[in-house]
Amino acid sequence: MEAKSQMPTTNEKMKSVKAAWDKAPAGPKKDAALKHYQAAEKAMAAKHDGECSRELDAATKALA
């Protein structure tokens, strides 16, 4: 029996961060998060999952 990982997939993480960004009020935190999110999109397109995940984490922190 194989244990399933509880880590979200990159696609799930992208959707989650995008939803949080959509709900955030306008301002410098949202602007900073957008830059990280856009970098994550580029990394995802280039199939650089590690870089994508780091950028998504940075976007999440920027919104906090």
Secondary structure by P-SEA (a helix, b strand, c coil): cbbbbccccaaaaaaaaaaaaaaccccaaaaaaaaaaaaaaaaaaacaaaaaaaaaaaaaaaac
